[in-house]
Amino acid sequence: MIRCPRLLPFVLLCTVFASRAQTLAEPGEQPQLRALAAAPSEAELHATIARLVGFGTRHTLSDTRSDKRGIGAARRWVKARFEQIARDCGGCIEVVTPAQTVTGKRVPQPTEVMDVVAIKRGSTDPQRVIAMTGHLDSRVTDIMNSTSDAPGANDDASGVAALIEAARLLSKQDNQATLVFAALSGEEQGLYGGKVLADYAVAQGWNVEADLNNDIVGNSRGQNGVRDNTVVRVFSEGTKSNETPAQASYRRYHGGEVDSPSRNVARMMSQLAGQYLPDFHVHMIYRTDRYSRGGDQVPFLEAGFPAVRVTEGHEDYTRQHQDLRVGHTDQDRGVHYGDTIDGIDFRYLARVTALNTITMAALSRAPAPPTGVDIAGSLATDTTVTWHKVPAAAGYRVHWRETTAPQWQFARAVGDVDHAVIKDVVIDDWYFGVSSVSADGYESPVVFPGYVGSFERSPPAATH
């Protein structure tokens, strides 16, 4: 609050400052996000996982004709669930099933890989897309075994349950950008479902601002017996997967190794958790995925779209990619192997779902991230930051941090302008970025200068 003295000259001067302060759009507390943070239903999540587990196996190569067992039955059930959500919101959601026929090392015969995708169009910026993904298929120890029971309760019915619940909650909410909720197939056989959706996004001309890929998000007990339901890991690449040698050379010299758009989406998720989920913490991991492992966010990155992987904080590998059995050797006697529903912590899964839901809501209501961000200030004591304005932005914030700091440390609202001079902050010693802010206080992710931080799609470099 600005308090003005009673003396007239000061009143006039103070009025000027008050007017200026009111024009500086800054992020603020959002009651709708706080309500969404408490909204996910454990009962809904349980019902979805129980239904998916009930199909016996959802292996990509399993039966597609039965209505009771196999990947085909599971896909049709998810499609019907999305269609019910669409009816409940008066037709606000369109359901599509993009597919490709693939062959590969783990798909020896031509097989149709089909995704089930719910699309809620944005009211003012429909080509800008916020996606949430999880994979529908499951497996046991032998990756080619398509007939044995493979419940896949956590890997990845948990992710599919989270995105269906997010779709239900957000179906009656406002969103300026388009929201996409996608149950993917073919992940275990080679990340095929992610590629199907990434190719579909390119064909549709979508500007994917973020893909939140949820894979193994329902367990809070690690294999070592430690239970922790307060942390979730968010993996993000540091530099873009498809940067050219010239771009890599510039980045190595000027910095930006930890500032891809995916990384700044992860930072935003961490900040949202801190503000709206005080009992829940995002553990940012500076890797594209777990060591020597992969997920459906990778095809998005390869297509030039920002993407992160959301995964539980502590994994139990006895419940992943395992035949259903009980151990009988001296080393594992009594250990129950297999990805069954009793391994799900539904309170924990509800918190992960809440994180995704508020992130999608916040991103879809904020303006697009600024474009053309650049900095200058060599041989100067001040730093000049420039950018191109974006639609729906009421103002912008300039951010900076020490080059070794994991999060943005300082920010300044600079108004509805396209440049700012940060006095007495030397360009050599800090990293900089810019975010856009709506009139009602929703803020975009921070954009690091240059190609390395741009949210604009960067098509894969041509190969010869």
C-alpha positions in Angstrom: 0.0 0.0 0.0 1.3 3.5 -0.8 0.6 6.0 1.9 0.7 9.7 0.9 1.2 12.7 3.3 -1.4 15.4 3.5 0.8 18.2 2.0 -0.5 19.0 -1.5 2.8 18.9 -3.5 3.5 15.5 -2.0 0.0 14.3 -2.7 0.4 15.1 -6.4 3.8 13.4 -6.6 2.5 10.4 -4.7 -0.5 10.1 -7.0 2.0 9.8 -9.9 3.8 7.0 -8.1 0.5 5.3 -7.1 -0.6 5.4 -10.7 2.7 4.0 -11.9 2.5 1.2 -9.3 -0.9 0.2 -10.5 0.3 -0.3 -14.1 3.0 -2.8 -13.1 1.4 -6.2 -13.5 2.8 -8.6 -10.9 2.0 -12.2 -10.0 -0.3 -12.7 -7.0 -2.1 -15.2 -4.9 -4.7 -17.1 -7.1 -7.7 -18.5 -5.1 -8.6 -20.7 -8.0 -5.2 -22.4 -7.9 -5.5 -22.9 -4.1 -8.9 -24.5 -4.6 -7.6 -26.8 -7.3 -4.7 -27.8 -5.1 -7.2 -29.5 -2.7 -9.5 -30.8 -5.4 -8.2 -34.2 -6.6 -10.3 -37.1 -5.4 -8.5 -40.2 -4.1 -11.7 -42.1 -4.8 -11.6 -41.1 -8.5 -8.0 -42.0 -8.8 -8.6 -45.4 -7.1 -11.5 -46.2 -9.4 -9.5 -45.4 -12.5 -6.5 -47.5 -11.5 -8.8 -50.4 -10.4 -10.5 -50.3 -13.8 -7.2 -50.3 -15.8 -5.7 -53.1 -13.7 -8.9 -55.1 -14.3 -8.0 -55.4 -18.0 -5.3 -58.0 -17.0 -2.6 -56.8 -19.3 -2.3 -53.6 -21.3 0.8 -54.7 -23.3 1.1 -52.9 -26.6 1.1 -56.2 -28.4 -1.9 -57.6 -26.5 -5.5 -58.3 -27.6 -7.2 -55.3 -29.3 -10.6 -56.9 -29.9 -11.7 -58.1 -26.5 -13.8 -55.7 -24.4 -12.5 -57.3 -21.2 -8.8 -57.8 -21.6 -5.9 -56.1 -23.4 -4.8 -52.8 -24.7 -7.7 -52.4 -27.0 -10.3 -52.7 -24.2 -8.3 -50.3 -22.0 -8.1 -47.7 -24.8 -11.8 -47.8 -25.5 -12.5 -47.4 -21.7 -10.3 -44.3 -21.5 -12.0 -42.9 -24.6 -15.4 -43.5 -23.0 -14.2 -41.8 -19.8 -13.0 -38.7 -21.6 -16.3 -38.6 -23.5 -18.3 -38.7 -20.3 -16.2 -35.8 -18.9 -17.0 -34.0 -22.2 -20.7 -34.6 -21.7 -20.5 -33.3 -18.2 -19.0 -30.0 -19.3 -21.4 -29.5 -22.2 -19.1 -30.7 -24.9 -16.1 -28.6 -24.0 -13.7 -31.5 -24.8 -12.9 -33.1 -28.1 -11.6 -36.7 -28.0 -9.2 -37.9 -30.8 -7.3 -41.1 -31.3 -4.1 -40.4 -33.4 -2.3 -43.6 -34.4 0.6 -44.9 -36.4 1.6 -48.4 -37.5 5.1 -49.2 -36.3 7.7 -52.0 -36.3 10.9 -52.2 -34.4 13.1 -54.2 -32.1 10.3 -54.7 -29.6 7.5 -54.6 -32.2 8.4 -57.4 -34.6 5.2 -57.3 -36.6 3.4 -54.1 -37.9 1.3 -52.9 -35.0 -1.0 -50.0 -34.6 -0.1 -47.7 -31.8 -3.0 -45.5 -30.8 -3.2 -42.7 -28.3 -6.4 -41.5 -26.6 -6.4 -37.7 -26.4 -8.8 -35.2 -24.8 -8.5 -31.6 -26.1 -10.0 -28.6 -24.3 -9.5 -25.7 -26.7 -8.2 -22.4 -25.4 -10.6 -19.5 -25.4 -8.1 -16.9 -26.7 -4.9 -18.7 -27.7 -5.9 -22.1 -29.0 -2.7 -23.0 -30.8 -0.7 -22.6 -27.6 -0.9 -26.0 -25.9 -0.2 -27.3 -22.4 -0.1 -31.1 -22.4 -0.2 -33.8 -19.7 0.7 -37.3 -20.7 1.0 -40.8 -19.2 1.3 -44.2 -20.8 -1.5 -46.8 -20.9 0.6 -49.9 -21.8 2.1 -52.2 -19.2 4.6 -55.1 -19.1 6.1 -57.9 -17.1 9.7 -59.2 -16.9 9.9 -60.3 -20.5 9.3 -57.2 -22.6 7.8 -59.4 -25.4 5.3 -61.2 -23.1 2.0 -59.9 -24.2 -0.3 -62.5 -22.5 0.7 -62.8 -18.8 -1.1 -60.5 -16.3 0.7 -57.1 -16.2 -1.4 -54.9 -13.8 0.7 -51.8 -14.3 -1.0 -50.1 -11.4 1.9 -47.7 -10.9 3.7 -48.0 -14.2 1.7 -46.3 -15.5 -2.0 -46.5 -14.6 -1.1 -43.9 -11.9 -0.1 -41.4 -14.6 -3.2 -42.1 -16.6 -5.4 -41.8 -13.5 -3.8 -38.4 -12.7 -4.4 -37.0 -16.2 -8.0 -38.2 -16.3 -8.6 -36.6 -12.9 -6.9 -33.4 -14.1 -9.1 -33.4 -17.1 -12.2 -33.8 -14.9 -11.2 -30.9 -12.6 -10.1 -28.5 -15.4 -13.0 -29.3 -17.7 -15.2 -26.6 -16.1 -12.4 -24.1 -15.6 -11.4 -21.3 -17.9 -8.3 -21.7 -20.0 -6.9 -19.3 -22.5 -4.4 -21.8 -24.0 -5.5 -25.3 -25.1 -5.2 -28.1 -22.6 -4.4 -31.6 -23.8 -4.7 -34.8 -21.7 -3.2 -37.9 -23.5 -3.1 -41.6 -22.6 -0.3 -42.9 -24.7 0.4 -46.5 -25.9 3.7 -48.1 -26.9 6.0 -46.5 -24.3 7.4 -49.8 -23.0 8.1 -51.0 -26.6 10.1 -47.9 -27.6 8.4 -44.6 -26.7 6.1 -44.9 -29.7 3.1 -43.2 -28.1 5.0 -40.1 -27.3 6.2 -39.9 -30.9 2.6 -40.4 -32.2 1.4 -37.4 -30.1 4.4 -35.2 -30.9 3.9 -35.9 -34.6 0.2 -35.1 -34.2 1.1 -31.8 -32.5 3.4 -30.8 -35.3 0.8 -31.7 -37.9 -1.8 -29.7 -36.1 0.5 -26.7 -35.9 0.4 -26.7 -32.1 2.8 -24.5 -30.2 3.4 -26.9 -27.2 4.6 -24.7 -24.3 5.0 -27.7 -22.0 4.4 -31.5 -21.9 4.1 -32.8 -18.3 4.8 -36.5 -18.7 3.7 -38.4 -15.6 5.2 -41.9 -15.4 5.3 -43.9 -12.2 3.7 -41.3 -9.8 1.7 -43.3 -7.3 4.1 -44.9 -4.8 5.6 -43.3 -1.7 7.6 -46.2 -0.4 11.1 -46.8 -1.7 12.6 -50.2 -2.2 14.7 -49.6 0.9 11.6 -49.4 3.0 11.7 -45.6 3.5 8.3 -44.0 3.1 8.1 -40.3 2.0 4.9 -38.8 0.7 6.2 -35.2 0.6 8.4 -35.2 -2.5 8.1 -35.7 -6.2 10.9 -35.6 -8.8 10.7 -33.5 -11.9 13.3 -34.3 -14.5 14.2 -31.7 -17.1 16.9 -31.4 -19.8 19.5 -28.7 -19.4 20.1 -27.8 -23.0 17.8 -28.5 -26.0 18.0 -31.9 -27.5 18.2 -30.6 -31.0 20.6 -27.6 -30.8 23.0 -27.2 -33.7 26.8 -27.3 -33.3 26.8 -23.5 -33.8 24.2 -23.0 -31.1 26.0 -25.3 -28.8 29.2 -23.4 -29.3 27.5 -20.1 -28.5 25.9 -21.6 -25.4 29.1 -23.1 -24.1 30.8 -19.6 -24.2 27.9 -17.5 -22.9 26.1 -19.9 -20.6 22.7 -21.4 -20.5 23.5 -25.1 -19.8 20.8 -25.2 -17.1 18.2 -22.9 -18.7 16.3 -24.8 -21.4 12.6 -23.9 -21.5 12.0 -27.4 -20.0 14.2 -26.5 -17.0 12.3 -23.2 -16.5 9.0 -25.1 -16.6 10.4 -27.3 -13.8 11.4 -24.2 -11.8 7.9 -22.9 -12.2 6.4 -26.2 -10.9 8.7 -26.0 -7.9 7.6 -22.5 -7.1 3.9 -23.4 -7.5 4.3 -26.3 -5.1 6.0 -24.1 -2.6 3.1 -21.6 -2.8 0.0 -23.8 -3.1 1.2 -27.2 -1.8 3.1 -26.4 1.4 3.3 -30.1 2.4 4.7 -31.2 -0.9 8.1 -30.5 -2.5 9.4 -30.7 -6.0 12.9 -32.3 -6.2 14.3 -30.8 -9.4 16.6 -33.3 -11.2 19.0 -31.9 -13.7 18.6 -34.8 -16.1 16.2 -35.5 -19.0 15.2 -38.8 -17.3 16.5 -41.3 -14.8 20.0 -42.7 -15.5 20.0 -44.7 -18.7 16.2 -44.8 -18.8 13.6 -42.9 -20.8 10.0 -41.8 -21.1 7.5 -40.3 -23.5 8.7 -36.8 -22.9 11.8 -37.6 -25.0 9.9 -37.6 -28.4 8.5 -34.2 -27.5 12.0 -32.9 -26.8 13.3 -34.4 -30.1 10.4 -32.6 -31.9 11.5 -29.2 -30.4 8.9 -28.9 -27.6 9.6 -28.2 -23.9 8.8 -31.3 -21.8 9.5 -32.7 -18.3 9.1 -36.0 -16.6 7.2 -36.3 -13.3 8.1 -39.3 -11.2 7.7 -40.4 -7.6 10.5 -39.5 -5.2 11.4 -43.0 -4.2 10.9 -46.0 -6.6 10.4 -49.6 -5.7 11.9 -51.7 -8.5 10.4 -55.0 -7.2 7.1 -53.5 -8.5 8.3 -52.4 -11.9 8.6 -54.7 -15.0 8.1 -57.8 -12.9 6.2 -61.1 -13.2 3.7 -61.5 -10.5 5.4 -63.8 -7.9 6.7 -64.2 -4.4 10.4 -64.5 -3.9 11.8 -67.8 -2.5 15.6 -67.4 -2.5 17.6 -66.4 0.5 18.0 -62.9 -0.9 14.3 -62.2 -1.6 12.3 -64.7 0.4 8.8 -63.3 1.0 9.1 -60.3 -1.4 6.0 -59.8 -3.4 6.9 -58.8 -7.0 4.6 -57.1 -9.4 2.9 -53.8 -10.1 -0.3 -54.3 -8.2 -2.8 -51.8 -6.8 -1.8 -52.4 -3.2 1.4 -50.5 -3.9 -0.4 -47.3 -4.6 -0.5 -44.5 -2.0 -3.6 -42.6 -3.1 -3.1 -39.6 -0.8 0.3 -39.2 -2.4 -1.0 -39.6 -5.9 -3.6 -37.0 -5.2 -0.8 -34.5 -4.3 1.0 -35.3 -7.6 -2.3 -34.8 -9.5 -2.7 -31.5 -7.7 0.7 -30.3 -8.8 0.0 -31.1 -12.4 -3.5 -29.6 -12.2 -2.4 -26.2 -10.8 0.6 -26.1 -13.2 -1.7 -26.7 -16.2 -4.1 -24.1 -15.0 -1.4 -21.5 -14.3 0.3 -22.0 -17.6 -3.0 -21.9 -19.6 -4.2 -18.7 -17.9 -0.8 -16.8 -18.2 0.2 -15.1 -21.3 2.6 -16.9 -23.7 6.3 -16.6 -22.6 8.0 -13.6 -24.2 9.9 -14.1 -27.4 13.2 -12.6 -28.7 14.7 -12.3 -25.3 18.2 -10.8 -25.4 20.7 -9.1 -23.1 23.5 -6.5 -23.6 25.9 -4.8 -21.3 29.5 -5.8 -22.1 31.9 -3.3 -20.6 29.1 -1.7 -18.6 27.9 -1.6 -15.0 24.2 -2.0 -16.0 22.5 -4.8 -17.9 19.9 -4.1 -20.7 17.3 -6.8 -21.3 15.1 -6.7 -24.4 12.2 -8.9 -25.6 9.2 -8.9 -28.0 5.8 -8.4 -26.5 3.2 -11.2 -26.6 -0.6 -11.0 -26.7 -2.5 -10.8 -23.4 0.5 -9.7 -21.4 -0.3 -6.7 -19.2 3.3 -6.4 -18.1 6.7 -8.1 -17.8 9.2 -9.1 -15.1 12.9 -9.2 -15.4 14.5 -12.0 -13.3 18.1 -12.6 -12.4 20.2 -15.0 -10.3 23.7 -16.0 -9.6 25.1 -18.3 -12.2 25.3 -21.2 -9.6 21.8 -20.6 -8.1 19.2 -23.3 -8.9 16.2 -20.9 -8.7 15.6 -17.3 -9.8 16.6 -15.1 -6.9 15.5 -11.6 -7.9 12.7 -10.1 -10.0 11.5 -6.7 -11.0 8.2 -5.7 -12.5 9.0 -3.3 -15.4 5.5 -2.6 -16.8 4.1 -3.1 -20.3 7.4 -2.4 -22.1 9.8 -4.3 -24.3 13.1 -3.5 -22.6 14.5 -2.7 -19.2 17.8 -1.5 -17.8 18.8 -3.2 -14.6 21.1 -0.6 -12.9 24.3 -1.7 -11.2 23.8 -5.4 -12.0 26.8 -6.5 -14.1 26.0 -8.8 -17.0 29.1 -10.9 -16.4 28.1 -12.1 -13.0 24.4 -13.0 -13.4 21.9 -15.0 -15.4 18.9 -13.1 -16.7 15.4 -14.0 -17.9 12.0 -12.4 -18.6 8.4 -13.5 -17.9 5.1 -12.1 -19.0 2.2 -11.4 -16.6 -1.5 -11.1 -17.2 -3.7 -8.4 -15.8 -5.0 -10.8 -13.2 -1.6 -11.9 -12.0 -0.8 -15.1 -13.8 2.8 -15.4 -14.8 4.5 -17.3 -17.6 7.6 -19.4 -17.2 10.9 -17.4 -17.2 12.6 -17.2 -20.6 16.4 -17.3 -20.7 17.9 -15.2 -23.5 18.6 -16.6 -26.9 17.9 -19.9 -28.6 18.9 -21.9 -25.5 15.9 -20.5 -23.5 13.3 -19.8 -26.2 9.9 -21.5 -25.9 9.3 -21.2 -29.6 9.4 -24.5 -31.3 12.8 -25.4 -32.7 12.5 -28.0 -35.4 15.1 -30.7 -35.5 18.2 -29.7 -37.3 18.5 -31.2 -40.9 20.8 -34.1 -41.2 22.8 -35.1 -44.2 
